[in-house]
Amino acid sequence: MHVIAPAAALADAPLPGAVAQVALRDAAAAGAHGPALPEGAERFAVVVDGTESDGELASLQVPARVPAVVPTKTGLCTVS
């Protein structure tokens, strides 16, 4: 089991084996190799809040598996 924590928090207080939580927007901007990880983080998870562009969402279609955290804002979720 690994702790998922915001990347900024892990940069301030490294935790070995953690999963750095980053906005999909930032991960997409980082390109195919993903965002830079803070010290101690082994991988990253993206935060998808429902305001991403189609291009940003398409960036999730890469060979590597990336976990996602989906804290959508009230009224944005269209899943029924």
CORPEJO-V205617 format. One record per pair of residues at least 12 apart in sequence whose ideal C-beta (glycine too) atoms are under 8 Angstrom apart, sorted by sequence separation. I is the first residue (numbers start at 1). J is the second residue. D is the distance in whole Angstrom. If there is no record, write none. Layout:
BEGIN
i={I	I}
j={J	J}
d={D	D}
END
This chain:
BEGIN
i={3	5	7	22	3	4	5	6	7	46	2	3	4	5	6	7	20	2	3	5	6	2	4	20	27	20	27	18	46	48	50	20	45	46	47	48	49	18	19	22	24	44	45	46	47	48	49	50	51	17	18	19	20	21	22	23	24	45	46	47	49	50	14	16	18	19	20	21	22	23	24	28	45	47	48	49	14	15	17	19	20	21	22	51	14	15	19	21	23	50	11	14	25	28	49	50	7	10	11	24	28	10	7	10	32	34	7	10	25	28	24	27	34	24	7	24	24	7	27	2	4	24	19	21	4	4}
j={15	18	20	35	17	18	19	20	21	60	17	18	19	20	21	22	35	18	19	21	22	19	21	37	44	38	46	38	66	68	70	41	66	67	68	69	70	40	41	44	46	66	67	68	69	70	71	72	73	40	41	42	43	44	45	46	47	68	69	70	72	73	38	40	42	43	44	45	46	47	48	52	69	71	72	73	39	40	42	44	45	46	47	76	40	41	45	47	49	76	38	41	52	55	76	77	35	38	39	52	56	39	37	40	62	64	38	41	56	59	56	59	66	57	41	59	60	44	66	42	45	68	67	69	67	69}
d={6	6	4	5	8	7	8	8	6	7	5	5	5	7	5	5	7	6	7	6	8	5	5	5	7	6	5	8	6	5	8	4	7	8	7	7	8	6	7	5	4	7	4	5	5	5	6	4	8	7	5	7	7	7	8	7	6	6	7	8	6	6	6	5	7	6	5	5	6	5	5	8	6	7	8	6	4	5	6	7	7	8	7	7	4	8	5	6	8	4	4	8	7	7	7	6	7	4	8	5	4	8	8	7	6	8	6	5	6	4	5	7	8	7	7	7	7	7	8	7	6	8	7	6	8	7}
END
